[in-house]
Amino acid sequence: MEPQTVADEAQSGSRMNDDAVNHQILDAIRQAALKLVNDSGAQSLAMIHAVATETTGMLMHNAVGAQRQMQMLGAAAVTATCAKLLGLRYASPTPPPSPPPPPPLKPEELINPFQSGTRLPTIPLMFPTPLPSGTPSQPSADLQGLSIVPEIGLSPSFSASVTDYSAAVPNSTATITLTPIAAESSSAIQVGVNGGPFADVNSGSATSPLPLNASPSPNIIKLVVTTSDQRATKTYTLAITRAAS
């Protein structure tokens, strides 16, 4: 009886050990399932956030591309408008239409020059309109004449086309007076001595006495003639040397 009892106990102990192992496996499976179920929500949210982030990035990229396209369209519209405006401004005028051809003559209107009593039609003569002769005169800033008191000899002799002159006077000549005559009476004349201020003088009128320095260097007198429309200016220069005492 005792050996059988021991065998039974051994068999029952082995069954208990088998049951214990099976419970551990089941617990592991249950924990794995629970972890999978618990993590599924977080993974789903993570995937949703990732997709939303990628979608937002694509939307922003598309928005930037659309904005660039709108800017390109705006620039193209401005360019086309400017080109059209420039084309309208500098467009060549439309030529006038050509006159219609004359109608053909009827047989009864034909004229036979060899038939007696035939009267030829009168054709009016067309003469071109004559062009105006000469060219419009240009404004002149020349001096027609220049008188000096006391009289001194200029080198070369005065001429409207010559602007530089020289002369020598004795020491007793301390001042001189100029009377310029402009080719156009409306021209303005100014006179200056040795770089000093210029003074106005009318054409045909005498200037105030101009002082001359006694030195080896000549006294530079400038006469500036300007037309009334200020389109022409001419400067005459007199280099007058006064002898030393």
C-alpha positions as CSV (number, residue, x, y, z in Angstrom):
1,M,0.0,0.0,0.0
2,E,2.8,2.4,0.7
3,P,4.5,2.2,-2.7
4,Q,1.3,2.9,-4.4
5,T,0.6,5.9,-2.3
6,V,4.0,7.4,-3.1
7,A,3.4,6.9,-6.8
8,D,0.1,8.5,-6.6
9,E,1.6,11.5,-4.8
10,A,4.3,11.8,-7.4
11,Q,1.8,11.7,-10.2
12,S,-0.4,14.3,-8.5
13,G,2.7,16.6,-7.9
14,S,3.7,16.4,-11.5
15,R,0.1,17.5,-12.5
16,M,0.4,20.5,-10.2
17,N,3.7,21.4,-11.7
18,D,2.2,21.2,-15.2
19,D,-0.7,23.4,-14.1
20,A,1.7,26.0,-12.6
21,V,3.7,26.2,-15.9
22,N,0.5,26.6,-17.9
23,H,-0.6,29.6,-15.8
24,Q,2.7,31.4,-16.3
25,I,2.4,31.0,-20.0
26,L,-1.1,32.3,-20.0
27,D,-0.2,35.3,-17.9
28,A,2.7,36.1,-20.3
29,I,0.3,35.9,-23.2
30,R,-2.3,38.0,-21.4
31,Q,0.3,40.7,-20.6
32,A,1.6,40.8,-24.2
33,A,-2.0,41.2,-25.4
34,L,-2.7,43.9,-22.9
35,K,0.5,45.8,-23.8
36,L,-0.4,45.5,-27.5
37,V,-3.9,46.8,-26.8
38,N,-2.6,49.6,-24.6
39,D,0.1,50.7,-27.1
40,S,-2.2,50.6,-30.1
41,G,-3.9,53.8,-29.1
42,A,-0.6,55.7,-28.7
43,Q,0.7,54.3,-31.9
44,S,-2.4,55.3,-33.7
45,L,-2.2,58.8,-32.3
46,A,1.4,59.0,-33.3
47,M,0.6,57.9,-36.8
48,I,-2.2,60.4,-37.0
49,H,0.1,63.3,-35.8
50,A,2.8,62.2,-38.3
51,V,0.3,62.2,-41.2
52,A,-1.2,65.6,-40.0
53,T,2.3,67.1,-39.8
54,E,3.3,65.8,-43.3
55,T,-0.1,67.1,-44.7
56,T,0.5,70.5,-43.1
57,G,4.0,70.7,-44.6
58,M,2.6,69.8,-48.1
59,L,-0.1,72.4,-47.7
60,M,2.4,75.1,-46.8
61,H,4.7,74.0,-49.7
62,N,1.7,74.2,-52.1
63,A,0.8,77.6,-50.7
64,V,4.3,79.0,-51.3
65,G,4.3,77.6,-54.8
66,A,0.9,79.2,-55.5
67,Q,2.2,82.5,-54.1
68,R,5.2,82.4,-56.4
69,Q,3.0,81.6,-59.4
70,M,0.8,84.6,-58.5
71,Q,3.8,86.8,-58.3
72,M,5.0,85.6,-61.7
73,L,1.6,86.3,-63.2
74,G,1.6,89.8,-61.7
75,A,5.0,90.5,-63.1
76,A,4.0,89.2,-66.5
77,A,0.8,91.3,-66.5
78,V,2.8,94.5,-65.6
79,T,5.3,93.7,-68.4
80,A,2.6,93.2,-70.9
81,T,0.8,96.4,-69.9
82,C,4.1,98.4,-70.1
83,A,4.8,96.9,-73.6
84,K,1.3,97.8,-74.7
85,L,1.6,101.4,-73.4
86,L,5.0,101.9,-75.1
87,G,3.6,100.4,-78.3
88,L,0.7,102.8,-78.3
89,R,2.9,105.8,-77.5
90,Y,5.4,105.1,-80.3
91,A,3.0,103.5,-82.8
92,S,3.5,104.8,-86.4
93,P,0.6,106.7,-87.8
94,T,-1.8,104.9,-90.1
95,P,-1.2,105.9,-93.7
96,P,-4.2,107.5,-95.4
97,P,-6.2,105.3,-97.7
98,S,-5.2,105.4,-101.4
99,P,-7.7,107.3,-103.7
100,P,-10.0,105.1,-105.7
101,P,-9.0,104.6,-109.4
102,P,-10.8,106.7,-112.0
103,P,-13.8,105.1,-113.7
104,P,-13.2,103.7,-117.2
105,L,-14.2,105.9,-120.1
106,K,-17.2,105.0,-122.2
107,P,-16.8,104.5,-125.9
108,E,-18.6,107.7,-126.7
109,E,-16.3,109.7,-124.4
110,L,-13.1,108.5,-126.3
111,I,-11.6,111.3,-128.4
112,N,-10.0,110.8,-131.8
113,P,-7.3,113.4,-132.3
114,F,-7.2,112.8,-136.0
115,Q,-10.9,113.6,-136.5
116,S,-11.6,117.2,-137.5
117,G,-13.5,119.3,-135.1
118,T,-12.3,117.2,-132.2
119,R,-11.8,119.3,-129.0
120,L,-9.3,118.0,-126.6
121,P,-10.2,118.2,-122.9
122,T,-8.7,121.0,-120.8
123,I,-6.3,119.6,-118.1
124,P,-5.5,122.0,-115.3
125,L,-1.8,122.5,-114.6
126,M,-0.5,121.8,-111.1
127,F,2.5,123.8,-110.0
128,P,4.4,122.9,-106.8
129,T,4.3,125.4,-104.0
130,P,7.7,127.2,-103.9
131,L,9.7,126.8,-100.8
132,P,10.7,129.9,-98.8
133,S,14.1,131.1,-100.0
134,G,17.0,131.4,-97.6
135,T,17.4,130.0,-94.1
136,P,16.3,131.5,-90.8
137,S,18.9,133.9,-89.5
138,Q,20.8,132.8,-86.5
139,P,21.3,135.1,-83.5
140,S,24.6,137.0,-83.7
141,A,26.7,138.0,-80.7
142,D,29.2,140.0,-82.8
143,L,30.4,143.5,-82.2
144,Q,29.8,145.7,-85.2
145,G,32.2,148.3,-84.1
146,L,34.4,149.4,-81.1
147,S,35.8,152.9,-80.5
148,I,38.4,153.7,-77.8
149,V,39.1,157.0,-76.2
150,P,41.9,158.1,-76.3
151,E,42.4,156.5,-79.6
152,I,45.0,153.7,-79.6
153,G,46.0,151.3,-82.4
154,L,44.8,147.7,-81.9
155,S,46.7,144.8,-83.3
156,P,45.1,143.4,-85.4
157,S,42.6,146.0,-86.6
158,F,39.2,145.5,-85.2
159,S,37.0,143.0,-87.0
160,A,33.8,141.3,-85.8
161,S,35.2,137.9,-86.4
162,V,38.5,138.5,-84.4
163,T,38.2,138.3,-80.6
164,D,41.7,138.8,-79.3
165,Y,43.6,142.1,-79.6
166,S,46.7,143.8,-78.1
167,A,47.9,147.4,-77.8
168,A,50.4,149.5,-76.0
169,V,49.8,153.0,-74.4
170,P,52.2,155.5,-72.8
171,N,52.3,155.9,-69.0
172,S,50.3,159.1,-69.3
173,T,47.2,157.1,-70.4
174,A,45.8,156.1,-67.0
175,T,42.3,155.3,-68.2
176,I,40.5,154.5,-71.4
177,T,36.8,154.6,-72.4
178,L,35.2,152.0,-74.7
179,T,32.1,152.4,-76.9
180,P,31.0,149.0,-78.2
181,I,28.4,148.7,-80.9
182,A,26.6,145.3,-81.1
183,A,25.4,143.8,-84.4
184,E,22.0,143.3,-82.7
185,S,20.9,146.4,-80.7
186,S,19.0,144.1,-78.3
187,S,22.2,142.3,-77.2
188,A,23.5,142.7,-73.7
189,I,27.1,143.8,-73.3
190,Q,29.3,143.6,-70.1
191,V,32.8,144.9,-69.6
192,G,35.4,143.8,-67.0
193,V,39.0,144.8,-66.2
194,N,41.7,142.6,-64.8
195,G,39.3,140.0,-63.4
196,G,37.2,142.5,-61.6
197,P,33.4,142.6,-61.6
198,F,31.6,143.1,-64.9
199,A,29.5,146.2,-65.6
200,D,26.6,146.5,-68.0
201,V,26.9,148.9,-71.0
202,N,24.4,149.6,-73.7
203,S,25.2,149.2,-77.3
204,G,26.5,152.5,-78.7
205,S,27.1,154.0,-75.2
206,A,30.5,154.7,-73.6
207,T,31.7,152.9,-70.6
208,S,32.9,154.5,-67.5
209,P,36.7,155.2,-67.4
210,L,38.6,151.9,-67.2
211,P,41.8,152.1,-65.1
212,L,45.1,150.8,-66.5
213,N,47.9,149.6,-64.3
214,A,51.4,150.5,-65.2
215,S,53.3,147.2,-65.1
216,P,55.0,144.8,-67.5
217,S,51.9,142.6,-67.5
218,P,49.1,143.8,-69.8
219,N,45.7,144.9,-68.6
220,I,43.1,142.4,-69.6
221,I,39.8,144.0,-70.7
222,K,36.9,141.6,-71.6
223,L,33.8,142.5,-73.5
224,V,31.1,139.8,-73.3
225,V,28.2,140.1,-75.8
226,T,25.0,138.0,-75.2
227,T,22.0,137.9,-77.5
228,S,18.6,138.7,-76.2
229,D,17.5,135.1,-76.4
230,Q,20.7,134.0,-74.7
231,R,21.4,131.5,-77.5
232,A,24.7,133.0,-78.4
233,T,27.6,134.5,-76.4
234,K,30.9,136.0,-77.6
235,T,33.8,137.4,-75.6
236,Y,36.3,140.0,-77.0
237,T,39.6,140.4,-75.2
238,L,41.9,143.4,-75.2
239,A,45.4,143.1,-73.7
240,I,46.6,146.7,-73.2
241,T,50.1,147.3,-71.8
242,R,50.7,150.6,-70.1
243,A,54.3,151.8,-70.0
244,A,56.0,152.2,-66.7
245,S,56.9,155.7,-65.4
